[in-house]
Amino acid sequence: MGSQDKRDLLGKVDEAGGKARAVQRPAPQDCGDVGLRIGRDGTWYYQNSPIGRKPLVKLFASVLRQEDDGQYYLVTPAERALVRVDDAPFVAVEMNSEGSGREQRLSFRTNIDEVVQAGLEHPLSFRSEPDGSFTPFVLIRERLKARLARSVYYELVAGATSEARGGKEEFGVWSGGSFFVFPAPQESGED
């Protein structure tokens, strides 16, 4: 770009009041329900047939979003398609632990080979179940969680420690400088 071109461009910006004009892109076309589903075990299905090609699943997962309505969608600049999710979009299939106590770091690998370290950016969360147990999850990326597979859940619980917090003893795990408290067992109310 020559000096005259730069002056012309700066003049046009100055004429516009120094404000850059926002380019508005049209919203992606809503394709609705095209038959995509993620099973509780992390298997992706298209019209009730499992998608066996892991690279394709990884591609789909890279554009998966959970929107404000709580629904999951594959979102590209051009299209948006509903994805029904049975429980969580991902499953944490492996856990690695480094260090101990407050210095412990727990990392989780998902069924699509994403690895995250639990901490402030990737917190652990827990859903209390009717039988008094809980289901643990780890945040993978914005609003998208991985449910810990049963074997990983057992590893997590085996590494639990107790901490005196707020005048009471709580059980949980340390990771990335954060203490994640397990939900207290629920009383069934039956004798």
Secondary structure, DSSP 8 states (H G I E B T S, - for coil): --HHHHHHHHHHHHHTTT----------EEEEEEEEEE-TTS-EEETTEE---HHHHHHHHHTEEE-TTS-EEEE-SSEEEEEEESS-SEEEEEEEEES-GGG-EEEEEETT--EEE-SSSS-EEEEE-TTS-EEEEEEEETTEEEEE-HHHHHHHHHT-EEEEETTEEEEEEEETTEEEE----------
